[in-house]
């Protein structure tokens, strides 16, 4: 390019649009920011690259003040129950195998213990039943202790493993 002669564009100027000009940047589908001053050129995205969708929180159409589902409330309660010998809640420990909540408010929980000889065997299931039973909308609670599959440390969440020093 000659510094004295400006390079001419090979593209024609964009035609006037009947839409009013926008004064702010917008997020295009796929999460790519498009400037209102964009002249129609493509963003610097490598050919073949997949667009990244960034979800906003809360989900579109979801009310931030919307009450949590009964299932989610049960999980919160389970996260307040602890094996007296382990400083991690029973949900993160992986002791909860199944939570069923039906439309009538009947809750069924399958849980296990770290071992059949666990000293909390007599206290933990009734504690779970009592705490879950206090939730609004719960008509009944049944907690069943199951031994299959056998609990192992691999069932713990990453957070529980970190807290207990498994890493």
N, C-alpha and C positions, 0 to 999 in steps of 0.2 A: 504494500500500500504506500502510495506517495503521500508524504505529510502535507503537501500543498493541495492535493486533490482528494476531497472526501470520497470514500468508497460508496458506490451506489448500491442500494439494496436490490436484490433480484426479485424480491417479493413485492406484490402490490400492496398498497396500504389497505388496511381492513375497511370494509364498507361501514357506513354509519349504521348503528343498530337502533331499532325502535325501542329497545329497553333502556331505561334510565341507567346512567353510569352508577356503579357501586363505589362506595367510599371506604370499604374495608375489605380485608382479606377474608376469603371463605375457605372452608375445608371441602375439597372435592371428594367424591366417592373414592374410597380407598385410603383416605387420610392424608392425601397430598395437599399442601397449602397452595392455593392459587391466588395470586395477587390480583386486585382489581385493576392494576395497571398493566397486567399481562397483555401482550399484543397478539396472543394466540399461539405463541411458540410453546413447544413441549418443555416440561421441566427436565432438569438434568437427571433423568432416571436411566440407568443402563438398559439396553435392549434386553428383553426377556425377564427383567426383574419383576418379581411379584409385588403388588402393592401391599402395604401393611395397614390393616384396619385397627384403629385404636378406639376401643370402646369407651364411651363416657360412662361415668358412674353417677347416679343410678341409671339403669337401662332406660331407653326412651319409652315414655308412657308410664313408667313406674313412679309412683308417688313416694318421695323420700320419707314421708310420715306414715306410709302404709304399714300396718302391723305385720309382724313376722308370722309366718305360718306356724301352726301348732307343732309340726315336725321340727322346725328350726328352734322353737322354744324348748322342746324336749332336749335337743342337743345342748342348748345353753345350760339347762339344768344338769345334764350329765357332766358337763365341764366344771361343775361345782362339787362333784363327788370325787373323793380321793381314797385310794387304798391307804390305810393308816401307816403302812411301812414305806411307801413310795411317794415322793413329793410331786407327783404328776397326776392330773385328773384321769379318771378311768376312760374317758373318750379318747384322749391323746395316747393313752397306754395301749389302745387297741383292744380293750376288753369288751367293747360293744360290737356285737356281730350284726345285729339287725334291729331296726326300729320300724314298726308298722303303726301307722295312725290312720284310722278310718274316719269317715264323715260323721259318725256318731260320737266321736271323741274317745273311742276305745283305743288304748295304746298297748302294744305288745312289744316287749324288748327281750331279745336274746342276748345274753352276755355270758362271759366266762370269767374265770379268775386266773391269776398267774400260775396257780397249781391247786390240785385238789386239797392239799393240806393248808391252804391259805387261811391264816387266822381271821381274815375279814369275811370268810364265807357265811358266817351267821349274821353279820351286820351290814355288809355292803348291799346285797340285793334288797333287803327291806328299806334301806335308806334311799335307794334309787326309786323304789315304788312310792314311798312317802313323798319325796320331793317332786316327782313328776305328777303325782296325784293332786298336788296343790295348784297346778296350773289351771287357769281359767280355760274352760272348754274341754277339759279332760273328764270323761264320764267314768272311766275305769282304767286301771293299769295292771298288767300282768308281766312280771319279770321272771324269765326262765333262765336258769343257769345251765349252760350247755358245755360239753367237754370236747366236742368235735366241731371244727378242727382245734387241735391243741394250741393253746396260746404259746407264742414264741416272741422274743424281742423284736423280730422282724415286723411284727404287726404294729409296733409303735410308730407314731408320726415322726417326721424328721425333727420337729421341735422337742418332742419327748426324748428322743435319742440324744439330742444336743444337751438338753438340761441334765440328763443322767450321765453324761460323759461317754457316750458310746462312739464318739468320733475322735 
